[in-house]
Amino acid sequence: MPKHFRYRSLEDLQEDITRLGLQDEIRISEDLSPLWNPVSFGNRTIGNSLAIHPMEGCDGHLDGSPDELVYRRWERFGAGGAKLIWGEATAVQEDARANTRQLWIHDDNVSDFENLVLRTRIAHKKSIGRDDDLIVGLQLTHSGRYSYRKPLIAYHDPAVDPATLIDKKRKIPVPPDYPILSDGDLKRVEDALVHAAVLAWKAGFDFVDLKQCHRYLLSELLGAKMREGEYGGSLENRTRLVRNVIGRIREATDDQLLLASRMNVYDGIPYKTDPDTNEGIPREPYPIPYRSGFGVDEQSPLKEDLTEPLAVIGLLREAGLQMINVTMGSPYYNPHVGRPAEKAPIDAYETPEHPLYGVARHFRCTAAIQQAYPDLNIVGTGYSWLQQYLINAGAANIRDGRVTIVGSGRGALAYPDFVKDVNDTGEMIRKKVCITVSYCVALMRGKHNELGQFASGCVPRDKMYAEIYKDMLKTAPDK
Ligand SMILES: Cc1cc2nc3c(=O)[nH]c(=O)nc-3n(C[C@H](O)[C@H](O)[C@H](O)COP(=O)(O)O)c2cc1C
């Protein structure tokens, strides 16, 4: 029996939203027409207001190029009808990958990425009839402290270091004398980002995302108040790397590559499992003032403070960025913040809050940003827990100027053609929706095969992943 999502109708959902006092933050519309608004993006048009969020499947070849499962996922997204496909995390250098099978774009595999764009476009055109208004981007990432070979950290974070392991088997956290990336190292990261962006442009992507979320490297830098030198301390320093990269990409591509960023607007604080309840509790004691996170209220870190995120978005817009995908939290230390879920993944705690509070946090922060920058394209996150009603919440948010484009992440893994169904029938089919039970995350955490990584996808809705999941459990060393 689901614990939280028990709704048989939109009225049931509305009742629960009201019961929790969240009716200002989570709104519902039966009129879905806002979802079909076209959106201007640079000199292009996005044909509707629906996006597929970046969803990596940890299923590339060891050399970083897409394997068949990657093509399959992108083709399914392409055929599904969303007009914005926000391609998944793709590393800009090998040691910056988050896992052994993460995509990695480099000089020797550009043609594979070109093929990926092409196959996605062909699938879209075949299914929808036209692809001139389909926009396909690539998320460029440096995994920073979550790089798979070893943590590459921007600064020693008293709250996050104890939750970052240098030895996962023996559970040894980052020690105080662990080296941090130097300013010279970060300059080389700038070079790698610019180089990868040019390659993505050559491969035919319409835009790149300079990933600043989920506490990977550029996200960590946004909160690097305690770092010294050119890339830490002041907001100007903390945004130096991304601003430099934007300027250099614009120059290198003659302003032809559109630029976006997926950005954490609230990092939150690390959580751990309460052994008595299995639910998440803050890792105590966290310091006050809490200076570790970005977008975090220093006096009350369980709450957001959007002063800095709003300022950064202003700086990025001035520098030439045209779209922001708003997200939050860390998949490693507070997954309930980024991904409101019905059931925890195997490596995490059960949600410490009703997931509607998590959805409301996403919507509230996104609305504040959209309302501060009404002319900027803002993509919203955190919709999947709403299952088939995500379209009603999305339509209301667009209608009320609280977001420009509604994105689906886990929802799209389960149900890649939801946009087509909504277009054809006016609703999402209940039997196809994501039920947020986190098997996709469990698969991401599986490392014990010959490739060092199991492929991830939707276990309840996509049979082949149920097989992979069974295999993962069967072969687990500590089962
Ligand atoms: C299996 C899996 C893969 C993901 N891959 C990425 C990724 O490559 N880049 C990224 O920014 N977020 C990634 N995310 C986060 C999602 O894009 C999204 O932010 C999150 O699931 C919340 O949105 P939702 O409620 O629509 O699922 C991933 C999440 C999952 C569960």
The ligand as a MOL file (V3000), in Angstrom:
LIG
                    3D

  0  0  0     0  0            999 V3000
M  V30 BEGIN CTAB
M  V30 COUNTS 31 33 0 0 0
M  V30 BEGIN ATOM
M  V30 1 C 18.2730 7.4600 -12.8170 0
M  V30 2 C 18.4510 8.9570 -12.7090 0
M  V30 3 C 19.3430 9.6000 -13.5440 0
M  V30 4 C 19.5090 10.9850 -13.4620 0
M  V30 5 N 20.4150 11.6120 -14.2760 0
M  V30 6 C 20.5820 12.9560 -14.1810 0
M  V30 7 C 21.5150 13.6250 -15.0220 0
M  V30 8 O 22.1820 13.0430 -15.8710 0
M  V30 9 N 21.6490 14.9560 -14.8450 0
M  V30 10 C 20.9010 15.6760 -13.9400 0
M  V30 11 O 21.0400 16.8900 -13.8430 0
M  V30 12 N 20.0040 15.0530 -13.1620 0
M  V30 13 C 19.8210 13.7350 -13.2670 0
M  V30 14 N 18.8670 13.1210 -12.4900 0
M  V30 15 C 17.9120 13.9360 -11.7150 0
M  V30 16 C 16.6330 14.1670 -12.5360 0
M  V30 17 O 16.9220 14.8250 -13.7470 0
M  V30 18 C 15.5810 14.9970 -11.7780 0
M  V30 19 O 16.1450 16.2130 -11.3660 0
M  V30 20 C 15.0210 14.2890 -10.5520 0
M  V30 21 O 14.7150 12.9600 -10.8270 0
M  V30 22 C 13.7600 15.0210 -10.0460 0
M  V30 23 O 12.8240 15.2200 -11.0820 0
M  V30 24 P 11.5730 14.2360 -11.2870 0
M  V30 25 O 10.7080 14.4250 -10.0830 0
M  V30 26 O 10.8990 14.6330 -12.5490 0
M  V30 27 O 12.1270 12.8700 -11.3640 0
M  V30 28 C 18.7320 11.7320 -12.5340 0
M  V30 29 C 17.8340 11.0660 -11.6900 0
M  V30 30 C 17.6930 9.6990 -11.7610 0
M  V30 31 C 16.7050 9.0370 -10.8470 0
M  V30 END ATOM
M  V30 BEGIN BOND
M  V30 1 1 1 2
M  V30 2 1 2 3
M  V30 3 2 2 30
M  V30 4 2 3 4
M  V30 5 1 4 5
M  V30 6 1 4 28
M  V30 7 2 5 6
M  V30 8 1 6 7
M  V30 9 1 6 13
M  V30 10 2 7 8
M  V30 11 1 7 9
M  V30 12 1 9 10
M  V30 13 2 10 11
M  V30 14 1 10 12
M  V30 15 2 12 13
M  V30 16 1 13 14
M  V30 17 1 14 15
M  V30 18 1 14 28
M  V30 19 1 15 16
M  V30 20 1 16 17
M  V30 21 1 16 18
M  V30 22 1 18 19
M  V30 23 1 18 20
M  V30 24 1 20 21
M  V30 25 1 20 22
M  V30 26 1 22 23
M  V30 27 1 23 24
M  V30 28 2 24 25
M  V30 29 1 24 26
M  V30 30 1 24 27
M  V30 31 2 28 29
M  V30 32 1 29 30
M  V30 33 1 30 31
M  V30 END BOND
M  V30 END CTAB
M  END
